[in-house]
Amino acid sequence: MMLSRCCIKYVLVCSCMFLYVLVCSCMFLYNFFISLHYMKTNTLHIKNPSEKLLQFVRKLAADKEATKKELREKAHLYFPKKK
Amino acid sequence: MGKNHIISLETKEGHEYLIKLNTIEPSVIPADIAVPVIDVTIELVNDVPVTNNAGTLFAIAVSIKEYLMQNNAVLYCYCDSAPIQKRNPDLLNQAYRSLLFVKMFEKQNSDDFLNEKIIIEDPVNGNHYIHLFAKKQNKYAIDLIAAELLRFNK
């Protein structure tokens, strides 16, 4: 009698653990496939750009640097020094 | 350049960021694009010894996503080469920023948006990395901008 109760408990504990592992695996696989399905990054790679295109993107780089400098100069307006 | 919008963001660690969203003058973008193209600049404006973490990246992504949810636009981000703390020292600064942009938007787990990464090789100044983000409905605008860059390449 005692032995059969122990066996039932053992089977129940094993079943619960199995179910827990199964649920965790399903959640992992669900998240994995969802992340695959969601937003993908497409890439356009230009390997031998023309001089015209290079000049254009170099200007973009210079513009970006100027904007960043401007933001650093304006920082005190958005983050007043804490006392 | 046209209308400006600046978002300020302060992290728990004390990093202060300014995110500038600047509408690009319609005359410089392909005429068929009916939505505004917004230049996004993210700048850390203070010195904090604590290294940035995923939380910061997530907060920036949320701010930009909110803007994109409220405004029908295409976001343009040029990844600059200014020094940045990075785990892989072999990676160019601009390549690392590009990687952060990809991670940032993938973390949002949204299938409503598109991310187009454009790499232009530059043997003198190092490669250029550009990202275009938009809602799926504005895929045509991303395609037109990419086509314009390819036209420049002729």
gemmi code that builds the backbone of each chain (N, CA, C; Angstrom):
import gemmi

chains = {
    "A": [
        ("MET", (0.842, -1.222, 0.000), (0.000, 0.000, 0.000), (0.873, 1.267, 0.000)),
        ("MET", (1.821, 1.267, 0.966), (2.751, 2.393, 1.102), (3.590, 2.571, -0.164)),
        ("LEU", (3.994, 1.419, -0.689), (4.839, 1.413, -1.888), (4.080, 1.978, -3.094)),
        ("SER", (2.800, 1.571, -3.225), (2.009, 2.058, -4.369), (1.773, 3.564, -4.262)),
        ("ARG", (1.583, 4.095, -3.009), (1.425, 5.547, -2.825), (2.683, 6.290, -3.266)),
        ("CYS", (3.832, 5.722, -2.883), (5.119, 6.330, -3.276), (5.253, 6.342, -4.794)),
        ("CYS", (4.819, 5.226, -5.414), (4.900, 5.137, -6.877), (4.020, 6.189, -7.541)),
        ("ILE", (2.800, 6.342, -6.996), (1.869, 7.336, -7.571), (2.469, 8.739, -7.445)),
        ("LYS", (3.019, 9.041, -6.243), (3.638, 10.362, -6.033), (4.776, 10.575, -7.026)),
        ("TYR", (5.579, 9.520, -7.170), (6.731, 9.592, -8.073), (6.276, 9.868, -9.508)),
        ("VAL", (5.221, 9.136, -9.932), (4.698, 9.309, -11.293), (4.142, 10.723, -11.470)),
        ("LEU", (3.439, 11.217, -10.417), (2.863, 12.575, -10.493), (3.954, 13.637, -10.617)),
        ("VAL", (4.988, 13.496, -9.782), (6.096, 14.476, -9.813), (6.766, 14.451, -11.177)),
        ("CYS", (7.000, 13.232, -11.698), (7.646, 13.109, -13.009), (6.781, 13.722, -14.104)),
        ("SER", (5.482, 13.483, -14.009), (4.560, 14.030, -15.018), (4.581, 15.554, -14.998)),
        ("CYS", (4.551, 16.107, -13.758), (4.573, 17.572, -13.632), (5.861, 18.138, -14.226)),
        ("MET", (6.982, 17.487, -13.914), (8.262, 17.972, -14.441), (8.285, 17.888, -15.966)),
        ("PHE", (7.743, 16.795, -16.464), (7.709, 16.604, -17.923), (6.860, 17.700, -18.576)),
        ("LEU", (5.687, 17.956, -17.948), (4.800, 18.994, -18.494), (5.473, 20.362, -18.460)),
        ("TYR", (6.189, 20.633, -17.324), (6.882, 21.910, -17.180), (7.917, 22.090, -18.297)),
        ("VAL", (8.709, 21.030, -18.522), (9.741, 21.082, -19.578), (9.080, 21.251, -20.939)),
        ("LEU", (7.968, 20.554, -21.149), (7.260, 20.638, -22.427), (6.744, 22.055, -22.691)),
        ("VAL", (6.123, 22.657, -21.634), (5.593, 24.022, -21.770), (6.727, 25.002, -22.059)),
        ("CYS", (7.846, 24.868, -21.316), (9.001, 25.764, -21.530), (9.528, 25.626, -22.964)),
        ("SER", (9.628, 24.392, -23.439), (10.131, 24.166, -24.801), (9.213, 24.790, -25.827)),
        ("CYS", (7.889, 24.614, -25.611), (6.915, 25.187, -26.557), (7.028, 26.706, -26.587)),
        ("MET", (7.176, 27.315, -25.367), (7.281, 28.785, -25.301), (8.533, 29.256, -26.028)),
        ("PHE", (9.640, 28.524, -25.824), (10.886, 28.901, -26.484), (10.732, 28.828, -28.011)),
        ("LEU", (10.163, 27.699, -28.484), (9.996, 27.522, -29.932), (9.045, 28.567, -30.507)),
        ("TYR", (7.978, 28.887, -29.734), (7.013, 29.895, -30.190), (7.718, 31.254, -30.362)),
        ("ASN", (8.471, 31.649, -29.303), (9.176, 32.944, -29.366), (10.207, 32.957, -30.489)),
        ("PHE", (10.882, 31.811, -30.666), (11.910, 31.722, -31.694), (11.303, 31.931, -33.089)),
        ("PHE", (10.207, 31.218, -33.365), (9.602, 31.327, -34.692), (8.918, 32.671, -34.907)),
        ("ILE", (8.352, 33.221, -33.784), (7.745, 34.547, -33.889), (8.828, 35.568, -34.247)),
        ("SER", (9.991, 35.469, -33.569), (11.059, 36.443, -33.846), (11.579, 36.285, -35.275)),
        ("LEU", (11.533, 35.055, -35.804), (11.951, 34.854, -37.203), (10.950, 35.503, -38.151)),
        ("HIS", (9.676, 35.375, -37.766), (8.608, 35.878, -38.625), (8.573, 37.408, -38.632)),
        ("TYR", (8.829, 38.014, -37.442), (8.719, 39.459, -37.324), (9.814, 40.173, -38.109)),
        ("MET", (9.802, 41.480, -37.937), (10.574, 42.371, -38.785), (11.959, 41.870, -39.166)),
        ("LYS", (12.160, 41.796, -40.446), (13.440, 41.382, -40.990), (14.167, 42.620, -41.490)),
        ("THR", (15.484, 42.567, -41.426), (16.272, 43.657, -41.980), (16.753, 43.240, -43.368)),
        ("ASN", (16.341, 43.980, -44.376), (16.842, 43.734, -45.727), (18.115, 44.544, -45.907)),
        ("THR", (19.048, 44.006, -46.673), (20.311, 44.724, -46.866), (20.579, 44.978, -48.348)),
        ("LEU", (20.939, 46.227, -48.623), (21.396, 46.608, -49.968), (22.881, 46.933, -49.821)),
        ("HIS", (23.724, 46.150, -50.447), (25.174, 46.324, -50.297), (25.755, 46.810, -51.631)),
        ("ILE", (26.273, 48.042, -51.640), (26.862, 48.589, -52.870), (28.387, 48.475, -52.745)),
        ("LYS", (28.955, 47.573, -53.528), (30.387, 47.251, -53.348), (31.339, 48.165, -54.116)),
        ("ASN", (30.944, 48.604, -55.291), (31.826, 49.476, -56.074), (31.102, 50.776, -56.414)),
        ("PRO", (30.949, 51.642, -55.411), (30.169, 52.873, -55.660), (30.884, 53.823, -56.619)),
        ("SER", (30.089, 54.587, -57.341), (30.651, 55.590, -58.246), (31.173, 56.760, -57.409)),
        ("GLU", (32.005, 57.589, -57.993), (32.539, 58.762, -57.288), (31.399, 59.701, -56.876)),
        ("LYS", (30.370, 59.784, -57.733), (29.220, 60.641, -57.452), (28.497, 60.176, -56.181)),
        ("LEU", (28.287, 58.867, -56.080), (27.611, 58.308, -54.902), (28.480, 58.485, -53.650)),
        ("LEU", (29.788, 58.283, -53.807), (30.685, 58.446, -52.661), (30.668, 59.884, -52.143)),
        ("GLN", (30.676, 60.826, -53.075), (30.633, 62.232, -52.661), (29.332, 62.530, -51.922)),
        ("PHE", (28.237, 61.931, -52.410), (26.927, 62.146, -51.801), (26.916, 61.614, -50.355)),
        ("VAL", (27.399, 60.376, -50.161), (27.343, 59.808, -48.805), (28.373, 60.462, -47.873)),
        ("ARG", (29.466, 60.945, -48.439), (30.441, 61.653, -47.595), (29.842, 62.970, -47.096)),
        ("LYS", (28.987, 63.562, -47.920), (28.297, 64.785, -47.487), (27.287, 64.443, -46.377)),
        ("LEU", (26.622, 63.277, -46.521), (25.690, 62.838, -45.472), (26.437, 62.692, -44.142)),
        ("ALA", (27.658, 62.139, -44.217), (28.472, 61.946, -43.006), (28.814, 63.299, -42.372)),
        ("ALA", (29.181, 64.266, -43.207), (29.529, 65.596, -42.691), (28.296, 66.270, -42.077)),
        ("ASP", (27.146, 66.121, -42.732), (25.894, 66.694, -42.201), (25.563, 66.095, -40.841)),
        ("LYS", (25.773, 64.780, -40.733), (25.462, 64.090, -39.465), (26.347, 64.620, -38.349)),
        ("GLU", (27.625, 64.824, -38.650), (28.555, 65.328, -37.640), (28.120, 66.723, -37.183)),
        ("ALA", (27.683, 67.551, -38.139), (27.243, 68.908, -37.801), (25.996, 68.852, -36.900)),
        ("THR", (25.072, 67.948, -37.196), (23.844, 67.831, -36.390), (24.186, 67.369, -34.969)),
        ("LYS", (25.128, 66.445, -34.860), (25.505, 65.936, -33.543), (26.171, 67.040, -32.714)),
        ("LYS", (26.966, 67.852, -33.371), (27.642, 68.968, -32.682), (26.583, 69.951, -32.163)),
        ("GLU", (25.605, 70.211, -33.012), (24.516, 71.128, -32.653), (23.751, 70.592, -31.431)),
        ("LEU", (23.506, 69.291, -31.397), (22.789, 68.684, -30.259), (23.605, 68.814, -28.972)),
        ("ARG", (24.911, 68.603, -29.079), (25.752, 68.716, -27.877), (25.721, 70.145, -27.339)),
        ("GLU", (25.689, 71.112, -28.253), (25.655, 72.519, -27.834), (24.313, 72.891, -27.194)),
        ("LYS", (23.234, 72.208, -27.629), (21.905, 72.517, -27.103), (21.550, 71.713, -25.856)),
        ("ALA", (22.428, 70.812, -25.447), (22.105, 69.864, -24.372), (21.609, 70.547, -23.104)),
        ("HIS", (22.225, 71.692, -22.745), (21.875, 72.367, -21.488), (20.408, 72.825, -21.477)),
        ("LEU", (19.812, 73.010, -22.650), (18.408, 73.435, -22.720), (17.464, 72.297, -22.307)),
        ("TYR", (17.885, 71.071, -22.564), (17.033, 69.897, -22.290), (17.396, 69.217, -20.965)),
        ("PHE", (18.652, 69.376, -20.551), (19.083, 68.766, -19.290), (19.768, 69.843, -18.435)),
        ("PRO", (18.967, 70.684, -17.785), (19.601, 71.696, -16.928), (20.409, 71.015, -15.825)),
        ("LYS", (21.535, 71.639, -15.476), (22.412, 71.032, -14.456), (21.666, 70.879, -13.134)),
        ("LYS", (21.752, 69.647, -12.550), (21.071, 69.393, -11.266), (21.889, 69.981, -10.125)),
        ("LYS", (21.178, 70.558, -9.119), (21.903, 71.138, -7.966), (22.039, 70.088, -6.868)),
    ],
    "B": [
        ("MET", (16.692, 71.508, -44.964), (16.035, 70.771, -43.899), (14.782, 71.516, -43.410)),
        ("GLY", (13.813, 70.752, -42.985), (12.537, 71.352, -42.608), (12.263, 71.302, -41.116)),
        ("LYS", (11.057, 70.792, -40.754), (10.606, 70.808, -39.361), (11.488, 69.932, -38.463)),
        ("ASN", (11.709, 70.429, -37.237), (12.530, 69.700, -36.273), (11.714, 69.240, -35.080)),
        ("HIS", (12.116, 68.138, -34.511), (11.498, 67.666, -33.283), (12.627, 67.019, -32.483)),
        ("ILE", (12.779, 67.421, -31.215), (13.851, 66.837, -30.400), (13.248, 66.126, -29.184)),
        ("ILE", (13.672, 64.881, -28.987), (13.215, 64.088, -27.837), (14.390, 63.985, -26.876)),
        ("SER", (14.149, 64.294, -25.589), (15.212, 64.117, -24.599), (14.917, 62.853, -23.798)),
        ("LEU", (15.976, 62.153, -23.462), (15.804, 60.862, -22.791), (16.929, 60.678, -21.774)),
        ("GLU", (16.559, 60.364, -20.533), (17.581, 60.134, -19.515), (17.417, 58.733, -18.953)),
        ("THR", (18.509, 57.976, -18.928), (18.423, 56.585, -18.459), (18.639, 56.533, -16.944)),
        ("LYS", (18.341, 55.365, -16.363), (18.508, 55.178, -14.909), (19.968, 55.380, -14.506)),
        ("GLU", (20.874, 55.032, -15.430), (22.313, 55.136, -15.137), (22.829, 56.569, -15.280)),
        ("GLY", (21.968, 57.462, -15.773), (22.345, 58.862, -15.901), (22.777, 59.291, -17.292)),
        ("HIS", (22.659, 58.415, -18.276), (22.997, 58.817, -19.650), (21.927, 59.778, -20.159)),
        ("GLU", (22.386, 60.875, -20.746), (21.442, 61.852, -21.305), (21.540, 61.820, -22.831)),
        ("TYR", (20.421, 61.529, -23.461), (20.385, 61.428, -24.923), (19.459, 62.487, -25.499)),
        ("LEU", (19.854, 63.014, -26.628), (18.944, 63.839, -27.428), (18.736, 63.110, -28.746)),
        ("ILE", (17.470, 62.994, -29.147), (17.139, 62.355, -30.425), (16.494, 63.427, -31.294)),
        ("LYS", (17.168, 63.779, -32.360), (16.637, 64.818, -33.248), (15.974, 64.171, -34.462)),
        ("LEU", (14.738, 64.582, -34.712), (13.998, 64.097, -35.882), (13.749, 65.301, -36.778)),
        ("ASN", (14.396, 65.294, -37.894), (14.430, 66.465, -38.760), (13.845, 66.127, -40.135)),
        ("THR", (12.791, 66.828, -40.522), (12.157, 66.525, -41.812), (13.056, 66.987, -42.956)),
        ("ILE", (13.400, 66.069, -43.834), (14.269, 66.406, -44.973), (13.436, 67.155, -46.012)),
        ("GLU", (14.023, 68.200, -46.542), (13.356, 69.032, -47.555), (12.849, 68.152, -48.708)),
        ("PRO", (11.543, 68.226, -49.027), (11.000, 67.340, -50.076), (11.721, 67.465, -51.424)),
        ("SER", (12.342, 68.632, -51.673), (13.003, 68.823, -52.968), (14.211, 67.900, -53.159)),
        ("VAL", (14.763, 67.377, -52.065), (15.952, 66.522, -52.205), (15.629, 65.029, -52.174)),
        ("ILE", (14.333, 64.702, -52.083), (13.963, 63.271, -52.103), (13.139, 62.978, -53.368)),
        ("PRO", (13.094, 61.714, -53.815), (12.346, 61.419, -55.046), (10.909, 61.934, -54.995)),
        ("ALA", (10.477, 62.520, -56.102), (9.179, 63.209, -56.158), (7.990, 62.282, -55.883)),
        ("ASP", (8.124, 60.996, -56.194), (7.005, 60.063, -56.018), (6.740, 59.695, -54.565)),
        ("ILE", (7.620, 60.122, -53.674), (7.437, 59.761, -52.261), (6.458, 60.746, -51.613)),
        ("ALA", (5.318, 60.217, -51.200), (4.247, 61.076, -50.685), (4.348, 61.316, -49.178)),
        ("VAL", (5.231, 60.578, -48.507), (5.356, 60.741, -47.048), (6.666, 61.462, -46.727)),
        ("PRO", (6.695, 62.186, -45.592), (7.950, 62.860, -45.251), (9.068, 61.873, -44.903)),
        ("VAL", (10.284, 62.260, -45.233), (11.458, 61.453, -44.852), (12.147, 62.205, -43.708)),
        ("ILE", (12.327, 61.506, -42.596), (12.828, 62.151, -41.376), (14.241, 61.654, -41.069)),
        ("ASP", (15.142, 62.607, -40.906), (16.520, 62.286, -40.548), (16.593, 62.124, -39.026)),
        ("VAL", (17.044, 60.957, -38.565), (17.123, 60.696, -37.116), (18.582, 60.766, -36.671)),
        ("THR", (18.832, 61.594, -35.643), (20.186, 61.673, -35.064), (20.077, 61.397, -33.572)),
        ("ILE", (20.846, 60.443, -33.102), (20.850, 60.101, -31.669), (22.204, 60.501, -31.110)),
        ("GLU", (22.207, 61.343, -30.072), (23.493, 61.779, -29.516), (23.503, 61.710, -27.993)),
        ("LEU", (24.536, 61.067, -27.463), (24.752, 61.043, -26.011), (25.434, 62.363, -25.661)),
        ("VAL", (24.795, 63.178, -24.799), (25.300, 64.541, -24.594), (26.005, 64.750, -23.253)),
        ("ASN", (26.215, 63.664, -22.501), (26.995, 63.823, -21.264), (27.976, 62.651, -21.115)),
        ("ASP", (28.895, 62.808, -20.181), (29.879, 61.751, -19.940), (29.476, 60.997, -18.682)),
        ("VAL", (29.165, 59.713, -18.849), (28.824, 58.870, -17.694), (29.756, 57.660, -17.729)),
        ("PRO", (30.442, 57.389, -16.597), (31.394, 56.267, -16.621), (30.725, 54.898, -16.765)),
        ("VAL", (29.417, 54.812, -16.431), (28.716, 53.517, -16.496), (28.473, 53.139, -17.960)),
        ("THR", (28.761, 51.867, -18.291), (28.560, 51.393, -19.666), (27.070, 51.274, -19.960)),
        ("ASN", (26.722, 51.571, -21.184), (25.329, 51.463, -21.611), (24.848, 50.018, -21.589)),
        ("ASN", (23.541, 49.840, -21.469), (23.022, 48.469, -21.447), (21.813, 48.339, -22.378)),
        ("ALA", (21.249, 47.131, -22.383), (20.126, 46.857, -23.285), (18.921, 47.737, -22.981)),
        ("GLY", (18.788, 48.138, -21.711), (17.660, 48.992, -21.308), (17.670, 50.320, -22.053)),
        ("THR", (18.868, 50.880, -22.210), (19.012, 52.155, -22.917), (18.576, 51.996, -24.375)),
        ("LEU", (19.067, 50.906, -24.963), (18.748, 50.613, -26.367), (17.232, 50.482, -26.539)),
        ("PHE", (16.614, 49.800, -25.576), (15.169, 49.577, -25.627), (14.425, 50.909, -25.498)),
        ("ALA", (14.884, 51.773, -24.583), (14.216, 53.069, -24.366), (14.292, 53.935, -25.627)),
        ("ILE", (15.439, 53.926, -26.280), (15.598, 54.707, -27.514), (14.670, 54.142, -28.594)),
        ("ALA", (14.642, 52.802, -28.689), (13.793, 52.153, -29.701), (12.324, 52.486, -29.483)),
        ("VAL", (11.900, 52.499, -28.210), (10.492, 52.807, -27.900), (10.161, 54.243, -28.332)),
        ("SER", (11.068, 55.177, -28.030), (10.833, 56.589, -28.403), (10.678, 56.739, -29.914)),
        ("ILE", (11.571, 56.078, -30.648), (11.534, 56.196, -32.112), (10.291, 55.495, -32.667)),
        ("LYS", (9.952, 54.361, -32.079), (8.777, 53.621, -32.556), (7.505, 54.441, -32.317)),
        ("GLU", (7.439, 55.076, -31.132), (6.265, 55.913, -30.826), (6.107, 57.015, -31.861)),
        ("TYR", (7.248, 57.611, -32.224), (7.212, 58.680, -33.230), (6.674, 58.139, -34.557)),
        ("LEU", (7.163, 56.948, -34.917), (6.755, 56.342, -36.187), (5.283, 55.908, -36.158)),
        ("MET", (4.791, 55.562, -34.970), (3.381, 55.183, -34.840), (2.481, 56.409, -35.031)),
        ("GLN", (2.956, 57.557, -34.524), (2.139, 58.775, -34.575), (2.296, 59.540, -35.887)),
        ("ASN", (3.382, 59.281, -36.612), (3.657, 60.022, -37.840), (3.855, 59.069, -39.008)),
        ("ASN", (3.131, 59.305, -40.057), (3.295, 58.485, -41.253), (4.537, 58.994, -41.993)),
        ("ALA", (5.651, 58.322, -41.789), (6.913, 58.837, -42.342), (7.904, 57.701, -42.568)),
        ("VAL", (8.974, 58.041, -43.262), (10.104, 57.122, -43.414), (11.243, 57.710, -42.589)),
        ("LEU", (11.843, 56.898, -41.736), (12.957, 57.383, -40.936), (14.272, 57.010, -41.605)),
        ("TYR", (15.162, 57.979, -41.669), (16.477, 57.767, -42.278), (17.536, 57.959, -41.193)),
        ("CYS", (18.406, 56.991, -41.017), (19.455, 57.092, -39.998), (20.808, 56.804, -40.629)),
        ("TYR", (21.689, 57.784, -40.609), (23.060, 57.573, -41.077), (23.898, 57.196, -39.856)),
        ("CYS", (24.619, 56.078, -39.923), (25.433, 55.631, -38.789), (26.807, 56.285, -38.900)),
        ("ASP", (27.115, 57.183, -37.977), (28.389, 57.911, -38.079), (29.533, 57.108, -37.454)),
        ("SER", (30.738, 57.615, -37.663), (31.933, 56.858, -37.254), (32.564, 57.390, -35.969)),
        ("ALA", (31.850, 58.232, -35.228), (32.401, 58.768, -33.971), (32.663, 57.616, -32.999)),
        ("PRO", (33.651, 57.769, -32.095), (33.977, 56.677, -31.164), (32.765, 56.234, -30.342)),
        ("ILE", (32.670, 54.945, -30.106), (31.555, 54.369, -29.346), (32.092, 53.157, -28.583)),
        ("GLN", (31.593, 52.953, -27.350), (32.008, 51.764, -26.588), (31.419, 50.530, -27.261)),
        ("LYS", (32.276, 49.559, -27.578), (31.777, 48.362, -28.259), (32.498, 47.123, -27.772)),
        ("ARG", (31.793, 45.999, -27.867), (32.375, 44.749, -27.371), (33.413, 44.196, -28.339)),
        ("ASN", (33.163, 44.378, -29.649), (34.083, 43.840, -30.646), (34.941, 44.975, -31.214)),
        ("PRO", (36.218, 45.075, -30.785), (37.051, 46.205, -31.236), (37.368, 46.166, -32.730)),
        ("ASP", (37.218, 44.991, -33.375), (37.524, 44.878, -34.808), (36.452, 45.509, -35.691)),
        ("LEU", (35.266, 45.698, -35.114), (34.144, 46.230, -35.883), (34.286, 47.756, -36.020)),
        ("LEU", (34.028, 48.282, -37.213), (34.049, 49.736, -37.401), (32.957, 50.362, -36.531)),
        ("ASN", (33.192, 51.609, -36.083), (32.191, 52.285, -35.228), (30.830, 52.371, -35.920)),
        ("GLN", (30.859, 52.685, -37.218), (29.595, 52.833, -37.948), (28.894, 51.472, -38.124)),
        ("ALA", (29.703, 50.412, -38.285), (29.132, 49.058, -38.415), (28.489, 48.639, -37.102)),
        ("TYR", (29.137, 49.021, -35.981), (28.586, 48.691, -34.661), (27.262, 49.428, -34.427)),
        ("ARG", (27.227, 50.713, -34.846), (25.973, 51.484, -34.699), (24.863, 50.832, -35.529)),
        ("SER", (25.238, 50.394, -36.726), (24.266, 49.737, -37.599), (23.714, 48.478, -36.927)),
        ("LEU", (24.625, 47.719, -36.298), (24.225, 46.502, -35.585), (23.259, 46.841, -34.448)),
        ("LEU", (23.539, 47.942, -33.755), (22.659, 48.368, -32.660), (21.269, 48.725, -33.195)),
        ("PHE", (21.226, 49.394, -34.363), (19.941, 49.747, -34.968), (19.130, 48.488, -35.286)),
        ("VAL", (19.826, 47.486, -35.822), (19.143, 46.232, -36.177), (18.582, 45.570, -34.912)),
        ("LYS", (19.428, 45.484, -33.869), (19.007, 44.849, -32.605), (17.846, 45.629, -31.981)),
        ("MET", (17.995, 46.959, -32.023), (17.008, 47.847, -31.407), (15.612, 47.590, -31.970)),
        ("PHE", (15.536, 47.471, -33.275), (14.228, 47.326, -33.903), (13.744, 45.879, -33.904)),
        ("GLU", (14.674, 44.942, -33.863), (14.235, 43.543, -33.750), (13.663, 43.285, -32.364)),
        ("LYS", (14.203, 43.994, -31.369), (13.699, 43.833, -30.003), (12.250, 44.294, -29.887)),
        ("GLN", (11.841, 45.179, -30.766), (10.463, 45.676, -30.713), (9.452, 44.608, -31.136)),
        ("ASN", (9.930, 43.535, -31.768), (9.067, 42.411, -32.174), (7.791, 42.880, -32.868)),
        ("SER", (7.942, 43.755, -33.811), (6.759, 44.234, -34.508), (6.853, 43.865, -35.984)),
        ("ASP", (5.786, 43.304, -36.499), (5.810, 42.955, -37.924), (5.167, 44.053, -38.766)),
        ("ASP", (4.933, 45.227, -38.139), (4.319, 46.343, -38.869), (5.369, 47.211, -39.557)),
        ("PHE", (6.636, 46.989, -39.230), (7.682, 47.890, -39.722), (8.722, 47.179, -40.580)),
        ("LEU", (9.367, 47.982, -41.415), (10.437, 47.468, -42.279), (11.732, 48.186, -41.925)),
        ("ASN", (12.829, 47.479, -42.048), (14.144, 48.058, -41.809), (15.018, 47.714, -43.009)),
        ("GLU", (15.457, 48.724, -43.726), (16.342, 48.511, -44.875), (17.729, 49.021, -44.493)),
        ("LYS", (18.696, 48.118, -44.564), (20.078, 48.504, -44.236), (20.824, 48.697, -45.554)),
        ("ILE", (21.498, 49.835, -45.681), (22.245, 50.114, -46.917), (23.724, 50.271, -46.551)),
        ("ILE", (24.549, 49.467, -47.176), (26.004, 49.557, -46.940), (26.648, 50.042, -48.238)),
        ("ILE", (27.409, 51.112, -48.136), (28.124, 51.620, -49.319), (29.618, 51.574, -48.996)),
        ("GLU", (30.345, 50.779, -49.744), (31.775, 50.612, -49.460), (32.552, 51.871, -49.849)),
        ("ASP", (33.442, 52.279, -48.950), (34.267, 53.469, -49.188), (35.699, 53.127, -48.782)),
        ("PRO", (36.578, 52.910, -49.763), (37.949, 52.503, -49.430), (38.749, 53.596, -48.715)),
        ("VAL", (38.320, 54.830, -48.810), (39.077, 55.933, -48.196), (38.587, 56.213, -46.774)),
        ("ASN", (37.282, 56.419, -46.623), (36.731, 56.851, -45.325), (36.132, 55.717, -44.487)),
        ("GLY", (36.146, 54.513, -44.987), (35.455, 53.413, -44.298), (34.021, 53.330, -44.779)),
        ("ASN", (33.444, 52.131, -44.704), (32.095, 51.928, -45.264), (31.047, 52.828, -44.609)),
        ("HIS", (30.026, 53.156, -45.406), (28.905, 53.967, -44.905), (27.728, 53.028, -44.632)),
        ("TYR", (27.057, 53.241, -43.506), (25.891, 52.427, -43.128), (24.684, 53.349, -42.953)),
        ("ILE", (23.622, 53.025, -43.666), (22.397, 53.831, -43.593), (21.233, 52.887, -43.292)),
        ("HIS", (20.311, 53.338, -42.459), (19.096, 52.544, -42.202), (17.867, 53.359, -42.570)),
        ("LEU", (16.909, 52.676, -43.166), (15.615, 53.291, -43.463), (14.556, 52.470, -42.739)),
        ("PHE", (13.734, 53.127, -41.933), (12.658, 52.441, -41.211), (11.332, 53.031, -41.650)),
        ("ALA", (10.354, 52.171, -41.800), (9.017, 52.664, -42.179), (7.973, 51.607, -41.885)),
        ("LYS", (6.720, 52.045, -41.872), (5.633, 51.070, -41.767), (5.592, 50.301, -43.082)),
        ("LYS", (5.050, 49.081, -43.037), (5.022, 48.238, -44.235), (4.318, 48.927, -45.404)),
        ("GLN", (3.305, 49.728, -45.070), (2.540, 50.402, -46.128), (3.414, 51.384, -46.933)),
        ("ASN", (4.555, 51.794, -46.341), (5.439, 52.740, -47.028), (6.676, 52.059, -47.627)),
        ("LYS", (6.543, 50.773, -47.896), (7.662, 50.036, -48.494), (8.070, 50.664, -49.832)),
        ("TYR", (7.078, 51.171, -50.559), (7.361, 51.762, -51.873), (8.366, 52.920, -51.737)),
        ("ALA", (8.245, 53.694, -50.628), (9.135, 54.849, -50.423), (10.573, 54.374, -50.187)),
        ("ILE", (10.704, 53.314, -49.393), (12.048, 52.747, -49.145), (12.639, 52.263, -50.468)),
        ("ASP", (11.818, 51.585, -51.267), (12.296, 51.070, -52.561), (12.721, 52.218, -53.479)),
        ("LEU", (11.964, 53.321, -53.439), (12.301, 54.470, -54.299), (13.621, 55.123, -53.873)),
        ("ILE", (13.832, 55.227, -52.555), (15.085, 55.826, -52.066), (16.277, 54.928, -52.453)),
        ("ALA", (16.089, 53.615, -52.282), (17.161, 52.668, -52.660), (17.444, 52.767, -54.163)),
        ("ALA", (16.371, 52.888, -54.952), (16.537, 52.994, -56.409), (17.273, 54.280, -56.776)),
        ("GLU", (16.986, 55.346, -56.034), (17.651, 56.635, -56.288), (19.152, 56.534, -56.007)),
        ("LEU", (19.490, 55.826, -54.936), (20.914, 55.629, -54.600), (21.594, 54.817, -55.709)),
        ("LEU", (20.886, 53.806, -56.211), (21.464, 52.985, -57.293), (21.614, 53.813, -58.558)),
        ("ARG", (20.684, 54.759, -58.771), (20.779, 55.630, -59.958), (22.027, 56.529, -59.824)),
        ("PHE", (22.274, 56.981, -58.584), (23.470, 57.792, -58.303), (24.737, 57.000, -58.583)),
        ("ASN", (24.627, 55.708, -58.498), (25.796, 54.845, -58.620), (26.198, 54.607, -60.069)),
        ("LYS", (25.462, 55.181, -60.998), (25.776, 54.928, -62.420), (26.808, 55.928, -62.932)),
    ],
}
model = gemmi.Model(1)
for chain_id, residues in chains.items():
    chain = gemmi.Chain(chain_id)
    for i, (resn, *xyz) in enumerate(residues, 1):
        res = gemmi.Residue()
        res.name, res.seqid = resn, gemmi.SeqId(i, " ")
        for name, pos in zip(("N", "CA", "C"), xyz):
            atom = gemmi.Atom()
            atom.name, atom.element = name, gemmi.Element(name[0])
            atom.pos, atom.b_iso = gemmi.Position(*pos), 0.0
            res.add_atom(atom)
        chain.add_residue(res)
    model.add_chain(chain)
structure = gemmi.Structure()
structure.add_model(model)
structure.setup_entities()
